[in-house]
Amino acid sequence: MKNTAYFFIVAISIVYLLIYGQSLIIPFVLGVLLWFVFRKLKSLLERVDFIKNKFPSWLKGILSFLIVLVFLFGIFEILSISIQNLTESYPTYQTNVGIILEQINIKFNIDLITILKENIGTFDFGELLSSVINSLSGIMSNTFMIILYGIFVLLEESNFQPKLKALSSSPEQFEQSQKILEKIEESISRYFGLKSLLSVITGVLSYVVLLTIGIDSPAFWAFLIFILNFIPTIGSLIATLFPAIFSLLQFGEFTPFLLILFFVGLIQLIVGNFLEPRLMGSSMNISPLVTIISLSLWGLIWGITGMILSVPITVVMIIIFSQFEKTKPIAILLSEKGDI
């Protein structure tokens, strides 16, 4: 009974800290992920013979950092222009809302405005879009802190092993801790590497579709599709609906809406149901039910960022819990088939 009480006190304290300290914790977590990118890019650069033989280790680190920096600022420049264009153009699309509602009323002989008000109240797509843009703008405004955290973790990397050795009570414990950290790094790197590749494929193909249809700021929508694809289960659905609904506002007709739903939805279907299982398999070892619960929980705590990070956080928990006898049952419950 006493242990149960302690568990709930600690759990509530952690959730409270995660919610109210998110302005500090989220940039740090994203900074650690950026450090993973630095490490992966550095290892890829070391495969090039010229760089491997001629460049010292610290110079490889700086080179990988500069590549990431240029890429990030290139993305943010495109996003800033797209967000500005959408913000300026959105009021001009409001007149198309009435046209769309009138077409629905004539075609189906229903008073859609009354039905919407009675069932879901006042739905404002502009407000929803604004919240997404604000979330992206928030991440962009924290870019400096995220990069700073990533750099300091990179600088601290050389001291990780001596500190871990000093913290370990025996060589066996040090070896076990090293194995856990290596397993965590391998799992997260694999997940984000493959997920990024699949999201890039989805984003690029969707960009071609959106550009062909003629939707405004296709680069913004393609990037949004790329980001939302990291959210398990519901991410691909939301990523398809956003540009489709926006096309109704822009064009004031259903043809572009249906084309986007069909072609972007088809891309999501092929990548999500055929390409992703072949590349990723069941390597994450997470129960589908746990995935949904984790998605909801971390979404409640950290919003969109929490949804994106829900799978890797759960993977880390399974790996850590599986190493200790008292927490091993939790790892088994969280895993896909009980095999840890």
N, C-alpha and C positions, 0 to 999 in steps of 0.2 A: 504493500500500500504506500509506504514511504517512498520507494523507488518510483512508483507511478506518479506520485505528486511532484517529485523532483523533475521527472521527464516532462510533464506538462508545463511546469514553471520555466524550464530551459527552452522548450519549444516555443512558448508564447513570447519569451524574451527575444529569441532569435528572429521570429516573424516581425515583432515590433521594431527591432533594430534594422531589419531589411527594408521595411516600409519607410521609416522616418530617416534612415541614413542612406536612402537610395541615390541622392544627389552626389554623394561621395563614393558609394560602393559600386554603382553601375559604371562610371568612368574607369574605375580601377579594374573591374572585371573585363571590360572591353580592352583596356590597356594590356592585360595579361594575354587576351586573345591576339592582340596585335603583336605581342612578343612571340607567340606561336608562329605567326606569319613571318616575322623576321627570321626565326630559326629555320623554318622550312625553306624560305627563299635563299638563305645563306647556304644550306645544304645542297640546294639545286645549283647555286653558283659554283660550288666546289667540284661539281661534276665536269665543269669546263676546264680543260687542261691548262690553258693559259692563265686563268684566274687562280686555279689551284696552286700552280707552281710559282707565279710571280707576285700574288697578292698575299700579304700577311693576314692573320685572322681578324684583327681589328678593322682593317680596311674592307674586308668582305662584309663585316657587320655594318659599316658606314654605307657601303654600296647598296646593300639590301634595304637599309633604312631610307636612302634617297629614292630608290625605285618605288617603295611603298608610298612615300611622301608625295612624289610626283603624281602617282596614280590617284591617291585620295583627293588631292587638290584639283586634279582634272575632273574627277567625278563631281566634286562639290561645285565647281564652276558651272558645269552643265546643269546641275540641279538648281542652282541659284537663279540662272537665267530662265529655266523652265517654270519654277515656282513663281517668279515675278510675272512672267507672261500669263500664267493661269490666274493669278490673283487679279491682274488688270482686266483680263478678258471675261472672267466669270459673270459679272453683272449683266453683260450683253446677252448671256445665254438664258437669263431668267424668263425672257419673253417666250422662249421655246417650251417652257413647262406647260403653259396654258394650251399651246398647240397640241402637245402630246396628250394631255388630259382630254381635250375635246375630241381627238381622234379615237381614243379609247371609248369615250362615252357614245360616239356615233356608231362605232364598229360593234360594240358589245351591248349597247343600250343599257348602260349602268351609270349611276352618278358616283364616279370614282372618288371625287373629293369628299363627299359625305361619308362614304365607306371608310376611307383612310382616317378621317377625323374621329369616327366612332370607334375604330379598332386599334389604331396605332398613334392617334393624336397627330400632331404636326411633325412631319418628317422633313428635315432640311438637309438635302444632300450637300449643300454648300458648307453647312456647319460640320458635317462628317468629314468632308474633304479638308476643311480647315484644320480639324484636329489631327489628321494624318500629316498634313504639311507642318503643323506645329511640332509634332513628334520628330519628324525628320530634321527640322530646323534646330530642335533642341540637341539632337545628336551632333549636328554640324557645329553648333556653338560650343559643344564640349570637346570638339576635336583636339584642341590644343592640350587639354588636360589628359585626354586618352593617349595622345602621342607621347606626352611627357611621362606618364606612367609606364608606357611601353619601353621608352628609352632607359628609364631607371631600373626596370626589371632586367633589361638586357645588360646593363652595366653591373648589376648585382649577380648575374648568372654565374660568374666564376667563383663566387663565395657560397653557392648553394650546397655543394658537396661537403666542404669543411664544416659548415654549420650543421648540416644533417648528421655528420659523423659525431660532432660534439654533443648533439642532442640525444643520440642513440646510446643506450646503456650497454650494448654488446655488439660485436661485429655482425651477429645474426640479425639483430634488429635493424642495423644499418642497411644490410643487404635486402631485408624485407621491405623497408621504407623505399629504397631505390627502385625495387621491382614495382611497387604500387605507383610511384611517380612516373616510371617509364610506361606502365600500362595506361595510366590516365592520359599522358601525352600522346601515345600511339592512337588511342581511341578517339580523342578530341581532334587530333590532326586528320585522321582518316575521315571522321564524320564531316568536318568543315571543308576538307579538301574535295571530297566527292559531292557534297551538297552544293558547294560553290560552283563546281563544274556543271552540275545538272541545272542549277539556277541560271547560270550564264547562258547555257543552251536555250533554256525556256525564254529568258529575257531577250536574247538576240532574235530568235524566231518570232517572238511576239512583236518586237520592234518593227520587223519587216512587214508583218500583217497590219499593224497600226499605221505605219507610214504609207502603205499602199491604200488603205481605207481613207486616210487623210485626217485623222484625229489630231487635234492640237497637242503640241509638246509630247511627241511619241517617246522621246528619250526619258522623260519623267515617268511615264506609265510603264515603260520597259524596266526602269530601275525599281519602281514600286513592285512590279511582278517578281523581279529578282529577290528583293528583300522579303516579301511576303511568302515566297516559296520555302523559306527557312522555318516558317510556322507549320508544324505538322497538322495533317488532316484538313483543317479549315483554310489554311493559307492559300492554297491554289484556287479554291472557290472564290474567296474574297478578291484575289488578284485578277480573276477573270471578270468579276462583276463590276469592279471600280471603273475601268475604262469603258466597259459596255454601257453603264448607266450614264457616264459623262458624255458619251456619244449621242445619247438622246437629247441632252441639253444643248450640245453643240449644233447638231444637224436638224433637230426637231422632227425626225422621222425614224421609223423602226428598222429600215434596211441595214444601216451601219451597225445598229445595236445587235441585230441577229447575226450579222457577219462576224462581229467580234466574239460574240458568245460561241459561235460554231468553231471558228478557226483557232482562237486562243484557247478555248476549252479543249479542242482536239489536241493541241500541242501539250497542254497540261496532262491530258489523258495518256498520251503516248509516253511522255517523259516519266510521269508518276507511276503508271501501271506496268510499263514494259522495261524502260531503260533503268529506272532507279532500282527495282528489285534485282536486276542482273548485276549492277555495279556494287550496290551496298549489301544485298542479301539480308540476313538477319544479324549482321555483325554488331548492331547496337545492343541486342539481347534485352529489349524492354518489352514488357507486356503492352498490348494495344490499349487495354483499359487504363494502365498506369500512365501511358502517354497522354491520354485525354485528361486524366485527373491532374497530372503534372502541368499540362498546358493551361488548364483552368486556374490552378493554384498560383503558378508563376505569373500568369496574365493578371491575376487579381493583385499580386504584390508589386510587380514591376511593369505592368502594361505590355505594350508591343515588344519591348526589349526582353521582358521575362518570357513571353511566348517563344521568341527566337532562341533563347538560351535554355528552354525547359528540357529539351532532350539531352544536351551535353551535361547539364547539372545532374540529371537523373542517372546518367551513365557513370559519372564520378561517384555518386552515392553508392551505386551497386558495387563498383570496384572496391571502395573503401570498406563498406559493410561486409563484403565477402571475405575480408582478411582476418576478421575477429569472430571468435566462436559465439559471443553474446549477440552480435548484430547479424550473423550469417542468415538467420531465418528471415530477416527483413529483406536482405539481398535476394533470397530465393523468391519471396513474394513479388518483388519488383521486376524480377527477370521474366523473360518470355515463356520459357518452358521449365523453369526451376533448375536449369543447368548453369552453375556459376564457375 
